[in-house]
Amino acid sequence: MLESALFASPGLLVEQTLNGLFFGFILFMIATGLTIIFGVLGILNLAHGEFYALGAFLVFSIAGFLVGVVGEPTGVTSGLIFAAVVILALLVSAAVLLPVSAIIETVLIRPIYDRKEVYQLLLTYALLLMLVDVMLFIWGGTPRRLEGVFGTVNQVPTTELVGFSYPSYNIFAILVGLGVFGFLIWFFERTKTGRIVRATAINREAATAMGVSPDRVFTLVFAMGGFFAGFAGAIHGAGPISAGVEMGTNPLVLSFVVIVVGGLGSIKGAFVAALLIGVASRWAILLYPPAELAAPFAIMVAVLLLRPEGLYGTWGEIE
């Protein structure tokens, strides 16, 4: 049965692997925001999934408006313009989360840094509920989907892979995910600001003694976390899913699994763990569909038993 599921249809296996990579890169972009927030601020932000949902709703409104202005593509030139509009909508949707996250950190999160963890969890859970109500107030409870954007973008031809065509939008999302990973590694290893963030994460007191402002670093990190969560939501929302107020819960839970498997605070760990979980969950559909939900947690249990610190350890190991 195993051979028949995996090898009877090579095209199906490749397709599910690509689906797993697509889902894994979405998870990575969500989890990377969560992991840098935890690595520097030491806060598990329960509202992080709602930043993802907010990005999906924002791209629905922004891309929908821009597509209405530009119109459906009728040739190569207009198609390129249309693609640029979609990319612009993704970036603008995620950029909206920068000031939103910065304000939330400054007004709500900063006063409780020195409190016990239970206060932080209660506050971020309350923030989760408030963001859900905000989205309900603005967009209502009906799921929204950018059918036109997804359908038109997928008209771009793709390479035949083992006898099937794969959606070009998913390939675009995979490439964007690779770009995000490369950017984060470059940012934290090569830039002065990235090194300051790492230094603050490793030894906050020493960084402060050297003239680093922890408040500014914390605001920057929280805003970055919100940006990447919103960017993941925007990419997913402009793609194959509907934006709904309940959509943030499952990615939040899986993001916790990702950062536990990869190692708390590790970008490289989050990258490897997200792809591993994404592909494993999609392969599980071929082998035994009910195992799709259990596969990520089975991986987490196995890693915790064999390597409790995670695949890549802690934040300080990003080198």
N, C-alpha and C positions, 0 to 999 in steps of 0.2 A: 504493500500500500504506500509506503514511504517513497519507493522508487517511482511508482506510478504518479504520485503527486509532484515529485520534483523533476523527473526526467521525461515523462510522457509528453509534456508540452514545454520545450525549452523557452519558447516565446513568453509563455505565462510566467515562468520563473524569472526571466529577465525583467518583464514588466512589473512584477511584484517587488523585485529588488529595487528598481527605479522608484516605485511608489514608496518603498521604505526609505530610500535616500531623501526623497522629497519631504516626507513626514519627519525624518530625522533632522534635516536642516531647519525646518520650522521649529522643532523642539529645541535645537541648539540655540537658535536666536532668542527664544524665550528663556531658556535655562541660563544662557550666558549673562543676561541682565540680572537674573536672580542670584547667580553665583558671585558676580562682582559686588552686588549690594551686600550679600552675606559676608564675603571675604573682607570687605573694608569696614562696613558699618556693624557687622555682627547681628544683623536683623533678618529674620525670615519673613519676608513681606507677603502676607496672605492675599493682598490685593493685587499682586503682580499679574495674575491671570486676567484681571479686569482691564489692565493696561493693554493686554493682547486683544481682548474683545473690543475695547475702545478703538484700537487701530483698525479693526475690521469694519466697524461702523463708519469711521471717518473716511476710509477709502471708498465705501459705498456712496457717501454723499459727495466727496470731492471728485472722484473719478466719474461718477454719474453726471455731475454738472459739467465737467470738462468735455466728456464725450458728447454730451448734448450740444456743446458749442462747436466742437470740431466736426462732428458727424462721423458716420461709418466710412472707413477707407474704401476708395474705389480704384486705387492703383498703387504702384510701388511707393511713390512719393507720399501720398496721403497715408499709406500704411505705416511708413516710418514716422510720420508726424503723430499718428495715433499711438504707436508704441512709445514715443517720447512723452506723450500725454499721460499714458498709464504709469510710466516710470516716475514722472513728476508727481502724480497723485500719490504714489507709494511713499515718496520722500516727504511730501508735505504732510501726509497723514501721520507719519512717524515723528516729524519735527514738531507737530502740535503737542506731542507728549513731553517734549523737553521742558517748556515752561510749566506745564501742568505738574510734572513730577518734581520740578524744582520748588514750586510753591508748596506742594504737599510735604516735601522734606523739611522746608524751612518752618512752616507753620505748625505742622502736626507731629512729624517724626522727631525733630531736633529736641524738643523739650523732654523726651522720654528716653534719651540714650542711656542715662545713668539709672534708669528704673530696672526692675526685674523683668525677665523675659516674658512673663505672663502679661505685663502691661503692653509690651510691644505686640504680642499676638492679638490681644483684645483690640488694640487700636487699629491694627491693619485689617482685622476682620470687620470692624465697624466701617473702615474705609471701603472695604469690598462691598458691603451692603449699600453704602452711599453711592458708589459708582454705578452699581446695578440700577438704583433708582434714577440716577441722572440719565442713563441710557434709555431706561423705560420712558422717562419724561420726554426726551428728545426724539427718539426713533420708534417708540411704542414696543409692544410685545411681539409683533409679527416678524419672523425671520426675514432678513433682507439678503438678496443675492444679486451680484453684478453679472447677470447672464450674458449681456451684450459684450462686456469687456472680455470675459473668459472665452466665449465662443469666437470672437473676432481674433483675439490674439492667437488662438489655436489654429487659425487658418494658415499661419506661417508653416511651410512644409518642414518636416523633420526627417531625419535619416531612418531608413527602414532597419529595424533591429530584430533579427531573427524572425522576419516575416510579419512584423507589425509596426504600425506607426505610433509614436508616443507623443502626447501633448507637448507642444513647444513651451507652453507656459510653465509646466513642471520642470522642464530642463532649465529654463530661465531662472526659476527659483533655486534650483540646485547650484547653479553657477553663482548666483547672488550669495547663497550661504557660504560657498567657498571663499568668495570675496570678503565677506564679513569676518570669517575666521582669520584670513590673512591680515586684514586690517587690524584686528584686535591683537594679534601676535606682534605686528609691527608697532602698534601704539604703545603697548606695555613694555616692549623690549628696546625700542629705538627712540622714543620721544621723551623729552624732559618731563612733560606732564604725566605720561604713563609711569615713568620711574618714580615720580613723587607719589602717585597713587599706590604703587606697590610698596614703597617704603612706609607709607602710612598704614597699610594693611599689615605689614610684618612687625613694625614697632612704632606705634602711634606716639609714644612719649619722645622717642629719639627724633622722629620727624618734626614734632612740634618744637623741640629744642633747637633744631636747625632752621627754624623760621617758617615752616610750613603751616598754613592755616587749616586746621582740621575741618572747620565749618565749610570752607570753600570746597575742599576735597570731597566731603560728604555730599554736598549739594550736587557737585559734578557727577559723582558716581551714581547717585540716585536718579539723576536726570538721564544718564547714559542707560541705566537699567530700564527705565521707562521707554526710552527711545527704541531700544532693540526689541522689547516686548511689543510695542506698537507697530514696529516695522514687520515683525513676524505676523501679527494680526492683519496688517494691511496686505501683505503678500498672500496670505491664506484667504482673506476676505475677497480679494480681487480674483481669486482662483476658483477652486472647485467646491467651496463650502458656502453655506448661508451664514450670515452674521446674526447671532442671537444672544440675548443677555445671559444665557446659561452656558455659553461656549467657553468661558474662561476656566471652569472648574477642572475639567479633564486635563488640559495642558498644564495647569498649575500642579496637579498631583504628579503627572509624569515628569515635570521639571524638577520636583523634589527627588524623584527617583534618579534622574540624570545626574544631579549634583552629588548624590550619595554614591552612585556607581563610579562617577568620574573622579571624585575626591573633592571635598568641600573647598571651594575657592579656586579650583583649577580650571582655566579656560581650555587647555588641551584635554583635560579629563572630560569636561562637558562635551567637547566636540566628539571624542571617540565614543563616549557613552550614548550620546544622542543618536549617532548613526547606528550603533549596535542595537539599541532598543528599537529604532525605527525599522530597520531591516528585519530584526527578529520577529516583531509583531506582524509584519506583512508576510513573512514566510510561514508564520503560524496559521495564517488564513488558508494556505495551501494544504498544510498537514492536518490541522484539526481546528476549524474556525472558532470554536469557543475558547481556544487557548490564546486568542489575540489579546484579550484583556489581562490574562495571567502572565504572559511572556515577560513583560518588563519587570514585574515583581519577582519572577523566578530568577531573572538575571541579577536583580538587586540582592536577593537572599544569597545566591551563590558567591557574589563578590564580597559581601559582608562576612561570609564564613571563611573565605580563602584570603581576603585582603581587606580587613576592617577599615583601613584608612582610605579605601578607594583605589582606583587604578593609578592615579597620578598624585595622590597625597594632597597637600594643602597648597594655598595660594603662593607661598614662598618658593615653590618648585617650578614656577613658570619662568624658564630661563632660555 
